Amino acid sequence: MRRLTRRSLANFYYLRRPLRRFSLLLFLAAVLVVVGGFCFHDYYRHQQMSYPKAFYTTYCLIFMEHIYEYPEHWLLQLFYWVLPPLGLAVILDGIVQFSYHILRRDDNSKEWMQAMAKTYNNHVILCGLGRVGLRILQQLQQLGEEVIVLEKNAASSNIPYARKHEVPLFVGTGREEGLLEEMNLASAKSIILATDDDLANLEIALDARRLNPNIRVVMRMFDQELASKIRETFDMQIAFSTSALAAPLFATASTDPSITNSFYVDGKLLVVAEIDIANGSSLVGRDVRTLRRNHDIYVITCKRAGQANFYPEGDLKLAVADRITIQTEPPMLKQVHRWNGGEIAH
């Protein structure tokens, strides 16, 4: 239902521009009919015309139909010569173009994307649909967020994915005049800059902040020092350095194959690891609450007999063959491996 409502509203926005053009033509035609009608009523000599008949005569002339004898008055003769080609060239052409605009609508055209973007509110604008951008888009979809995408490469292999999932997609660099407004930036809650060009990301971020001072900016940067300076100088809420994000994971994963993720929180390194409880492990029989309270080991999931239990209760006791996902600090992870039966497996 929501999709149907959105497309109906987008159709309304899509037709507004051709309707404005067509309305002008209709107004011009109405003026000609009224002026011509008064003239035929007053100057036509072959017979006396009523106002309705005079208006209808002018209307027929616009569509190249002569229903009465050729007039003697020069003004009416002018109407006979001018109105038919004017109707053919202007009025009929306007009708044809308006009909074509409706019947040949392209769901991938820029005009349709603009119309769809107007129906979005509190959405996320994603700039860049490369490998990283595609993963971000997929993650945002899983989170139930509404997304509008900007991609500079019209031949990108990831564009079909966006179109298949009916995500409004604009092609451009973000520096084109008015492009951010066309993506309804004023109503967006955040913008993610995930291109591989640091300067382009920064330029779009500044333009976005100028157009919408309250928008949340999440920016991908390759230069860690530049990311820190931008965050402080320009008051960008988040400016991620990809190298800074990847370095902890690469380093910790190289020392322990059980580590699946790692990150810093207030300068403290935390790791996420998967542990299979071995036979004879001293972890068997320990409950989740004790691990958390005494050792700062947080059990995120416990998979038992093929069933994953997320955020298990504190009184859950670990058993042989359980696979647990934990979050802790690297020294404590080493201790967990010792409790589980010895050194880290390589």
SULHUWO-V568269 format. One record per helix or strand. SS is the DSSP state (hx for helix, st for strand). FROM is the first residue (numbers start at 1). LEN is the number of residues. Records with the same first field share a line. If there is no record, write none. Layout:
# SULHUWO-V568269
SS: FROM-LEN, FROM-LEN
This chain:
# SULHUWO-V568269
hx: 2-42, 51-12, 74-30, 110-9, 131-12, 159-6, 179-4, 185-3, 198-14, 224-10, 242-14, 288-8, 330-10
st: 124-4, 147-5, 169-3, 190-4, 216-6, 238-4, 259-7, 268-9, 287-1, 298-7, 307-4, 317-1, 323-6
